[in-house]
């Protein structure tokens, strides 16, 4: 592509202006990463003022190209690019990192031009891949997705998981840009400027790859143009750059990571200004190629109500797949994703019905969650992400960042607790409730039969945010009528004797059924009445229903859960009732379990009906 010299000069000058803006904003904040900004300034200039297509009036328009800054510590130059493009006054960048400003130290979606939070390194490319997948296969639109990655963060395995995913699905609308500036936070990166190592690695993952001088505007323009014509594979630019590029006596020097320039700022700014000759810029953002229609996800619901017989036995993991199909029949923007466990989580039920709305992410759970977060951006889809519940622990950082990203992602974890049986402790999720409860604004569903599972899936789809649905491997009898209504944060009394109960039992999933069995035995053999509650959601917990019933049952509560005691159902109930003068006993798995038949393990680890009966008899 031939670009006239005047445009190239303006792009070069804009790069230096972005450097100046980064120095000014970080000096005003007395913190930040100006040298990390400087290495990518030329890339940002070419992307925002030549290559990308987007609307300034609507920064998150579904028609726009997307940009993800994976090296989130370089946020000042991203803010500067949007400001120089005209989205907001340039002087606003001087509020960087101030409490009253949304220009935070790392990008978050509090800003109307940011899709996801970045800064925990290695995550941006998975999100970008999720966006690109939706663009290519769901929206079927020409928007492209650009992700800028630091060479230091390329040590993270999730980067390579994302590249593998992008190659498998031929995401030719995705461009990964590696800013190889040689210097990390505390020392040089392992491969320095050995560009052939980066090139060979990226190529081996199936990317069309171009190595460039990252400070040569003409090379960058030509590289982006050439890659835009590539078909059938993702693309990568591997840019050799210098940390602190353009900063006299600082460029390519150690010990400048994460430091404002302080009293050196004036000299650096003066030097950069001497290089700028443009008095009036004609470069500006290009408009999107086509208009992509908005989506309406608010009408998603089950295509038909649950249809089960009371007492019929079915696993909640199986019901999840059936419920997802019902959502898919009603809303073509419901997407199912899995990590090669679809025949166990029953997401394969959805794949069989809607093969074009299922994404296999293989055994790469960090990328699985990252792609899911990307797929949910800009309200393009409602992503349901499933795997064994225990494997979500591997992606906890992605989920933590997802909360900061205001992500809309539905996680479904099967094979929870010792009740999975012979597979043993490595497969038993016993920490998952605790993990998801810690995520801000998350909802944690723990359905106990087929009817409540279908409604949990529906509610998760209808309510924006991060949701976790805990499903189980064993089959459970249906206990609810098909027309039973469920709501987030509303518990159900599933067994009572009309009054005179002496203890309240609270269980979920397998332990709810153990509690019902225990209540029957207590009544028949010991003439003790026990009331039983199904919380339905562990977060938020229905404190009022639990408290009211606890007081009606002698102010004695026993919780029982197929989970470790830390952070689980028992602690949730204890926290809710801590000031209410209620006696609480917690039955939970208190040791690292072993393989064995499910019921034997339930009994061995003290969460079966026998243990519940014993706990009631010994409750003083």
VOGU-3710 file (C-alpha; in Angstrom, 3 decimals, decimal comma):
1> xxxxxxxxxx> 0,000/0,000/0,000  1,374/3,350/-0,988  0,785/6,169/1,495  1,947/9,663/0,714  4,758/11,160/2,741  2,559/13,823/4,284  0,305/11,186/5,879  3,301/9,180/7,070  4,768/12,309/8,638  1,487/13,119/10,374
11> xxxxxxxxxx> 1,329/9,585/11,778  4,918/9,902/12,985  4,114/13,226/14,622  0,994/11,806/16,229  3,091/8,986/17,709  5,345/11,562/19,330  2,344/13,528/20,531  1,045/10,345/22,177  4,426/9,970/23,866  4,177/13,526/25,173
21> xxxxxxxxxx> 0,648/12,886/26,442  1,828/9,753/28,241  4,673/11,617/29,908  2,415/14,477/30,961  -0,330/12,259/32,385  1,987/9,970/34,335  3,931/12,921/35,712  0,678/14,505/36,843  -0,286/11,225/38,502  3,213/10,765/39,941
31> xxxxxxxxxx> 2,937/7,136/38,873  2,446/5,034/35,784  4,373/3,491/32,906  5,470/6,117/30,362  8,346/4,027/28,965  5,976/1,130/28,276  3,722/3,584/26,448  6,586/4,966/24,383  7,517/1,602/22,864  4,046/1,190/21,360
41> xxxxxxxxxx> 3,380/4,796/20,358  3,967/4,299/16,641  1,750/1,214/16,603  -1,031/3,141/18,328  -0,745/6,043/15,911  -1,080/3,788/12,869  -3,931/1,769/14,380  -6,070/4,655/15,634  -5,415/7,166/12,844  -5,005/4,976/9,793
51> xxxxxxxxxx> -5,908/1,314/10,110  -8,856/0,814/12,464  -12,436/1,621/11,556  -14,612/2,968/14,347  -17,142/5,624/15,282  -16,141/8,274/17,801  -19,796/8,982/18,496  -20,339/5,362/19,535  -17,075/3,838/20,803  -18,716/0,479/21,562
61> xxxxxxxxxx> -20,766/0,269/18,395  -21,113/-3,357/17,267  -19,904/-2,200/13,848  -16,542/-0,914/15,108  -13,202/-2,625/14,932  -12,127/-3,711/18,405  -8,878/-2,968/20,244  -7,738/-4,810/23,357  -4,698/-3,527/25,250  -3,483/-6,736/26,861
71> xxxxxxxxxx> -0,464/-4,941/28,366  -2,858/-2,872/30,439  -0,162/-0,968/32,320  0,294/1,087/29,145  -3,190/2,544/29,657  -2,022/6,205/29,457  -1,264/5,942/25,759  -4,594/4,248/25,094  -6,352/7,121/26,825  -4,222/9,567/24,872
81> xxxxxxxxxx> -5,127/7,938/21,551  -8,847/8,241/22,206  -8,410/11,805/23,410  -6,332/12,850/20,396  -8,922/11,175/18,153  -11,472/13,553/19,647  -13,498/11,416/22,064  -12,790/13,683/25,037  -10,583/16,727/25,763  -6,891/15,910/25,816
91> xxxxxxxxxx> -6,341/17,699/29,130  -8,588/15,114/30,792  -5,611/12,734/30,696  -4,033/14,825/33,448  -6,616/13,284/35,792  -4,969/9,889/35,302  -5,194/7,698/38,417  -7,144/10,294/40,379  -9,935/8,949/42,584  -12,532/11,117/40,884
101> xxxxxxxxxx> -11,484/9,984/37,386  -12,347/6,835/35,438  -8,922/7,013/33,776  -7,595/4,358/36,119  -4,105/2,922/36,278  -5,204/0,006/34,102  -8,191/0,091/31,729  -11,666/-0,832/32,977  -15,113/-0,636/31,337  -16,056/2,291/33,535
111> xxxxxxxxxx> -14,850/4,054/30,400  -17,183/3,970/27,406  -14,377/2,957/25,046  -13,080/-0,019/27,031  -14,563/-3,498/26,555  -12,699/-5,418/29,235  -10,357/-4,750/32,111  -6,739/-5,657/31,481  -3,618/-5,538/33,569  -3,406/-9,078/34,838
121> xxxxxxxxxx> -1,124/-10,017/31,998  -1,676/-12,676/29,386  -5,460/-12,452/29,185  -6,225/-9,957/26,442  -5,698/-12,232/23,450  -8,255/-14,800/24,639  -10,854/-12,058/24,978  -9,917/-10,744/21,537  -10,239/-14,252/20,102  -13,746/-14,528/21,573
131> xxxxxxxxxx> -14,688/-11,229/19,941  -13,198/-12,330/16,631  -15,019/-15,669/16,738  -18,345/-13,891/17,218  -17,514/-11,444/14,434  -16,649/-14,194/11,957  -19,192/-16,872/12,784  -22,117/-15,210/14,587  -22,303/-11,579/13,473  -20,692/-12,517/10,136
141> xxxxxxxxxx> -19,498/-8,942/9,943  -16,259/-7,390/8,625  -15,096/-5,751/11,839  -11,582/-6,731/12,872  -10,071/-7,264/16,317  -6,616/-5,999/17,296  -4,831/-7,042/20,461  -1,563/-5,491/21,620  0,602/-7,791/23,742  3,799/-7,104/25,621
151> xxxxxxxxxx> 6,768/-9,395/25,071  7,042/-9,972/28,810  3,466/-11,227/29,083  4,025/-13,596/26,174  5,541/-15,923/28,768  1,975/-16,571/29,945  0,586/-19,843/28,605  -2,828/-18,298/28,020  -1,352/-16,286/25,138  -0,479/-19,476/23,325
161> xxxxxxxxxx> -3,780/-21,123/24,212  -5,447/-18,164/22,496  -3,226/-18,369/19,415  -3,969/-22,071/19,095  -7,705/-21,395/19,364  -7,475/-18,606/16,774  -5,656/-20,880/14,369  -8,058/-23,803/14,815  -10,996/-21,559/13,955  -9,192/-19,644/11,186
171> xxxxxxxxxx> -9,865/-16,270/12,763  -8,646/-14,132/9,886  -10,250/-11,085/11,509  -7,843/-11,201/14,465  -4,470/-9,454/14,641  -2,092/-10,091/17,537  0,549/-7,371/17,878  3,630/-8,215/19,932  5,420/-5,165/21,312  8,915/-6,635/21,716
181> xxxxxxxxxx> 10,649/-3,882/23,648  13,131/-6,269/25,327  12,773/-5,027/28,903  10,473/-6,473/31,541  9,668/-5,093/34,965  12,730/-6,245/36,867  15,114/-7,368/34,122  15,341/-8,086/30,411  12,851/-10,503/28,923  14,254/-13,997/28,231
191> xxxxxxxxxx> 14,602/-13,603/24,456  15,427/-9,912/24,249  15,400/-8,805/20,637  15,869/-12,264/19,140  13,027/-11,593/16,752  13,374/-14,901/14,944  12,372/-16,726/18,138  9,138/-14,763/18,410  8,512/-15,088/14,683  9,014/-18,847/14,654
201> xxxxxxxxxx> 6,877/-19,390/17,739  3,994/-17,323/16,442  4,197/-18,904/12,994  4,161/-22,370/14,527  0,730/-21,567/15,958  -0,623/-20,970/12,463  -0,460/-17,185/12,222  0,378/-15,178/9,140  3,291/-13,292/10,678  5,231/-10,142/9,774
211> xxxxxxxxxx> 8,265/-8,878/11,678  8,635/-5,106/11,580  10,594/-2,242/13,010  7,949/-1,070/15,457  9,135/2,527/15,144  8,921/2,640/11,369  5,553/4,097/10,411  5,766/3,008/6,799  6,531/-0,599/7,733  3,631/-0,641/10,159
221> xxxxxxxxxx> 1,182/0,809/7,638  2,208/-1,715/5,012  2,126/-4,627/7,450  -1,409/-3,885/8,655  -2,560/-3,408/5,078  -1,014/-6,680/3,909  -2,491/-8,626/6,814  -5,962/-7,234/6,129  -5,922/-9,178/2,850  -5,052/-12,484/4,558
231> xxxxxxxxxx> -7,705/-15,182/4,469  -8,147/-18,314/6,530  -5,697/-17,685/9,355  -5,100/-15,258/12,214  -2,392/-12,659/11,793  0,436/-11,360/13,920  2,785/-8,418/13,833  5,997/-8,923/15,765  7,358/-5,433/16,308  10,892/-4,760/17,490
241> xxxxxxxxxx> 10,637/-1,717/19,708  12,518/0,062/22,475  11,197/0,820/25,906  11,183/4,573/26,379  11,542/5,108/22,628  12,194/8,788/21,932  13,173/9,576/25,514  16,807/10,831/25,544  19,033/8,979/28,038  16,108/6,732/29,028
251> xxxxxxxxxx> 15,358/4,771/25,850  16,318/1,087/26,181  17,691/1,629/29,708  17,030/-0,578/32,743  15,158/0,497/35,855  12,590/2,744/34,229  9,606/0,390/34,350  6,581/1,855/36,083  8,220/5,190/36,869  7,108/8,676/35,820
261> xxxxxxxxxx> 9,899/10,769/34,394  9,810/13,364/37,169  12,306/16,171/36,654  13,415/14,631/33,349  9,965/15,109/31,835  10,483/18,672/30,589  13,633/17,770/28,648  11,977/14,693/27,141  8,892/16,640/26,110  11,043/19,391/24,587
271> xxxxxxxxxx> 12,989/16,797/22,590  9,796/15,173/21,304  8,242/18,516/20,367  11,268/19,328/18,213  10,422/16,294/16,066  6,826/17,381/15,442  6,272/19,577/12,394  2,565/18,968/11,772  0,466/22,023/12,607  -2,880/20,630/11,430
281> xxxxxxxxxx> -3,738/16,935/11,324  -5,809/15,506/8,496  -5,493/11,931/9,767  -8,568/10,714/11,613  -10,587/7,633/12,466  -12,097/5,717/9,557  -15,804/4,893/9,703  -16,948/1,248/10,003  -17,488/-0,616/6,735  -21,019/-1,822/7,458
291> xxxxxxxxxx> -23,672/-1,286/10,098  -24,044/-4,281/12,369  -27,500/-4,475/13,937  -27,924/-4,318/17,693  -29,096/-7,415/19,525  -31,920/-7,744/22,032  -31,009/-10,344/24,616  -33,641/-9,311/27,150  -36,335/-11,637/25,784  -34,370/-14,859/26,331
301> xxxxxxxxxx> -36,415/-17,559/28,069  -37,158/-21,279/27,980  -39,071/-22,178/24,854  -41,328/-24,407/26,966  -41,666/-25,037/30,708  -40,095/-28,006/32,510  -41,864/-31,303/31,850  -40,933/-33,933/34,415  -42,722/-36,351/36,699  -42,233/-36,029/40,425
311> xxxxxxxxxx> -39,919/-38,751/41,629  -38,365/-39,203/38,174  -34,593/-39,436/38,518  -32,310/-37,324/36,333  -28,932/-35,676/36,883  -28,874/-31,904/37,048  -25,907/-31,902/34,652  -28,137/-33,616/32,083  -30,956/-31,173/32,714  -28,530/-28,313/32,043
321> xxxxxxxxxx> -28,088/-29,504/28,463  -31,849/-29,848/27,967  -32,491/-26,386/29,396  -29,834/-24,811/27,214  -31,515/-26,239/24,113  -34,788/-24,628/25,214  -33,033/-21,280/25,505  -31,443/-21,769/22,089  -34,817/-22,420/20,466  -35,971/-19,055/21,715
331> xxxxxxxxxx> -32,768/-17,006/21,268  -30,183/-17,585/18,553  -27,599/-15,584/20,528  -27,175/-18,219/23,233  -23,703/-19,732/22,789  -22,421/-22,891/24,477  -18,722/-23,457/25,087  -16,795/-26,287/26,685  -13,291/-27,580/27,354  -13,562/-31,099/25,896
341> xxxxxxxxxx> -15,923/-32,271/28,641  -19,161/-31,798/26,697  -20,177/-35,456/27,014  -19,904/-35,120/30,803  -21,333/-31,621/31,279  -24,029/-32,384/28,670  -23,264/-29,258/26,684  -23,086/-31,738/23,794  -26,890/-31,764/23,908  -26,765/-28,172/22,733
351> xxxxxxxxxx> -24,112/-28,914/20,149  -26,263/-31,624/18,592  -29,220/-29,264/18,331  -27,304/-26,103/17,355  -23,842/-27,084/16,057  -23,153/-23,582/14,751  -23,704/-22,083/18,196  -21,320/-24,361/20,042  -17,614/-23,578/20,485  -15,190/-26,310/21,469
361> xxxxxxxxxx> -12,283/-24,742/23,328  -10,477/-27,984/24,176  -8,448/-28,487/27,349  -7,432/-24,875/27,905  -9,666/-23,547/30,640  -8,048/-20,121/30,947  -8,665/-19,517/27,276  -12,142/-21,048/27,572  -13,184/-18,423/30,115  -11,359/-15,612/28,285
371> xxxxxxxxxx> -13,063/-16,464/25,000  -16,381/-16,578/26,845  -15,809/-13,096/28,243  -14,960/-11,833/24,765  -17,998/-13,529/23,250  -20,255/-11,697/25,687  -18,824/-8,241/24,992  -21,036/-5,528/23,506  -24,118/-7,711/24,150  -23,460/-9,830/21,093
381> xxxxxxxxxx> -24,185/-13,185/22,773  -25,060/-14,891/26,053  -22,170/-17,325/26,576  -22,602/-20,469/28,683  -19,192/-21,894/29,570  -19,043/-25,412/30,992  -16,440/-27,806/32,324  -15,859/-29,800/35,498  -16,389/-27,366/38,358  -12,931/-28,143/39,730
391> xxxxxxxxxx> -11,270/-26,936/36,535  -12,661/-23,419/36,882  -10,087/-22,923/39,630  -7,455/-22,823/36,892  -9,211/-19,816/35,392  -9,921/-17,936/38,607  -7,786/-14,983/37,543  -9,772/-14,699/34,309  -12,994/-14,770/36,341  -11,643/-12,212/38,810
401> xxxxxxxxxx> -10,773/-9,914/35,924  -14,140/-10,706/34,375  -15,816/-9,107/37,372  -13,755/-5,946/36,883  -14,685/-6,168/33,203  -18,417/-6,175/34,021  -18,544/-9,401/32,029  -21,682/-11,306/31,111  -20,674/-14,966/31,327  -22,469/-18,023/32,649
411> xxxxxxxxxx> -20,228/-20,737/34,113  -21,623/-24,218/34,589  -19,560/-26,652/36,630  -20,380/-30,327/36,836  -18,805/-33,159/38,855  -18,940/-31,347/42,160  -18,047/-32,900/45,477  -17,352/-36,420/46,692  -20,642/-37,560/45,174  -18,911/-38,014/41,813
421> xxxxxxxxxx> -17,440/-41,203/43,254  -14,592/-43,245/41,898  -12,802/-40,544/39,883  -11,173/-39,342/43,083  -10,207/-36,007/44,606  -8,503/-34,433/41,582  -11,870/-34,305/39,824  -13,990/-33,366/42,853  -14,887/-29,696/43,069  -14,885/-28,887/46,770
431> xxxxxxxxxx> -13,756/-25,248/46,590  -15,887/-23,949/43,726  -18,706/-22,365/45,724  -16,174/-20,480/47,826  -14,364/-19,303/44,711  -17,432/-18,012/42,905  -18,876/-16,454/46,069  -15,800/-14,213/46,304  -16,378/-12,735/42,852  -18,136/-9,353/43,222
441> xxxxxxxxxx> -21,764/-9,255/42,052  -21,734/-12,910/41,029  -24,742/-15,199/41,399  -24,196/-18,771/42,590  -26,961/-21,249/41,765  -27,072/-24,727/43,263  -30,170/-26,468/41,870  -31,267/-29,747/43,403  -33,534/-31,278/40,771  -34,448/-31,045/37,099
451> xxxxxxxxxx> -37,102/-28,340/37,480  -34,916/-26,011/39,545  -32,000/-26,583/37,161  -34,010/-25,486/34,132  -35,103/-22,367/35,973  -31,553/-21,653/37,150  -30,338/-21,782/33,548  -33,146/-19,466/32,457  -32,529/-16,976/35,257  -28,783/-16,985/34,586
461> xxxxxxxxxx> -29,439/-16,118/30,940  -31,872/-13,347/31,838  -29,705/-11,609/34,422  -26,587/-9,771/33,287  -23,314/-10,631/34,987  -21,201/-13,554/36,116  -23,208/-16,601/37,137  -22,145/-20,020/38,364  -24,460/-23,014/38,176  -23,255/-26,011/40,162
471> xxxxxxxxxx> -24,506/-29,254/38,601  -24,133/-32,783/39,884  -23,186/-36,173/38,488  -25,632/-38,431/40,406  -29,285/-38,630/39,453  -31,771/-36,994/41,815  -35,542/-37,434/42,046  -37,646/-34,513/40,848  -39,126/-32,791/43,912  -40,757/-29,707/42,396
481> xxxxxxxxxx> -43,911/-29,278/40,343  -43,239/-28,209/36,775  -44,996/-24,899/37,382  -42,935/-24,038/40,484  -41,645/-20,481/40,325  -38,021/-19,676/41,207  -36,236/-16,398/41,833  -32,697/-15,362/42,614  -32,180/-15,132/46,365  -35,402/-16,997/47,226
491> xxxxxxxxxx> -35,189/-20,274/49,132  -37,770/-23,065/49,202  -39,117/-25,050/52,140  -39,204/-28,560/50,678  -40,245/-30,519/53,766  -42,229/-29,527/56,830  -44,697/-31,070/59,248  -47,004/-28,096/59,634  -45,378/-26,936/62,852  -43,568/-28,278/65,853
501> xxxxxxxxxx> -40,267/-28,817/64,052  -37,278/-28,876/66,354  -34,458/-28,292/63,851  -33,949/-26,766/60,429  -31,875/-28,683/57,870  -30,375/-26,840/54,908  -28,822/-28,747/52,028  -28,236/-28,257/48,320  -27,775/-30,674/45,462  -27,080/-34,166/46,749
511> xxxxxxxxxx> -27,188/-33,078/50,391  -30,705/-31,676/50,053  -31,873/-35,176/49,221  -29,817/-36,587/52,077  -31,487/-34,053/54,377  -34,965/-35,094/53,188  -34,080/-38,738/53,869  -32,749/-37,783/57,296  -35,929/-35,850/58,107  -38,035/-38,898/57,242
521> xxxxxxxxxx> -35,889/-41,130/59,455  -35,935/-38,671/62,345  -39,710/-38,542/62,208  -40,296/-42,296/61,887  -37,628/-43,591/64,259  -36,991/-40,791/66,717  -40,219/-38,760/66,731  -38,219/-35,639/65,911  -39,595/-33,232/63,367  -37,086/-31,549/61,038
531> xxxxxxxxxx> -37,872/-28,911/58,453  -35,791/-28,854/55,242  -34,841/-25,843/53,110  -33,400/-25,678/49,592  -31,553/-22,318/49,274  -31,530/-22,491/45,423  -28,963/-19,701/45,275  -26,033/-19,689/47,673  -25,290/-16,125/46,607  -27,403/-14,172/47,220
541> xxxxxxxxxx> -28,690/-16,204/50,135  -32,282/-15,861/51,264  -31,531/-14,751/54,808  -35,103/-13,855/55,694  -36,610/-17,223/54,776  -33,818/-19,063/56,569  -34,100/-16,868/59,665  -37,888/-17,110/59,864  -37,818/-20,890/59,556  -34,887/-21,241/61,944
551> xxxxxxxxxx> -36,818/-19,380/64,663  -39,837/-21,575/64,037  -37,613/-24,668/64,433  -36,171/-24,036/67,877  -33,416/-21,712/66,590  -31,354/-24,739/65,614  -29,878/-25,055/62,116  -27,785/-27,783/60,516  -26,236/-27,107/57,128  -24,868/-29,969/55,064
561> xxxxxxxxxx> -22,828/-29,622/51,890  -20,737/-31,578/49,431  -17,975/-28,981/49,688  -15,191/-28,005/52,035  -16,444/-25,935/55,000  -14,429/-22,868/54,041  -16,531/-20,509/51,954  -19,385/-22,931/51,314  -23,052/-23,158/52,199  -22,431/-23,438/55,932
571> xxxxxxxxxx> -20,296/-20,319/56,095  -22,827/-18,442/53,968  -25,625/-19,338/56,375  -23,455/-18,619/59,421  -22,556/-15,177/58,064  -26,202/-14,391/57,408  -27,301/-15,422/60,900  -24,265/-14,339/62,898  -26,136/-11,762/64,997  -29,449/-13,606/65,274
581> xxxxxxxxxx> -28,869/-15,914/68,282  -29,273/-19,057/66,161  -27,302/-22,231/66,873  -25,657/-23,618/63,749  -23,883/-26,879/62,986  -21,973/-27,266/59,719  -21,586/-30,685/58,103  -19,065/-30,565/55,267  -16,200/-32,519/53,744  -13,353/-31,917/56,179
591> xxxxxxxxxx> -10,569/-34,006/54,695  -9,018/-34,613/51,294  -11,249/-37,390/49,969  -10,393/-40,571/48,094  -11,947/-42,734/45,393  -14,942/-44,917/46,151  -18,627/-45,461/45,395  -20,577/-42,187/45,709  -22,811/-43,175/48,606  -19,894/-44,667/50,512
601> xxxxxxxxxx> -17,993/-41,401/50,157  -21,009/-39,336/51,175  -21,294/-41,422/54,329  -17,544/-41,547/55,003  -17,117/-37,791/54,889  -20,062/-37,062/57,123  -22,576/-35,477/54,762  -25,057/-38,347/54,356  -28,415/-38,884/55,997  -26,878/-41,017/58,766
611> xxxxxxxxxx> -24,547/-38,196/59,731  -27,381/-35,703/59,641  -29,509/-37,854/61,939  -26,589/-38,228/64,330  -25,967/-34,471/64,285  -29,615/-33,792/65,117  -29,648/-36,318/67,959  -26,504/-34,764/69,444  -27,542/-31,142/68,898  -27,679/-29,389/72,244
//
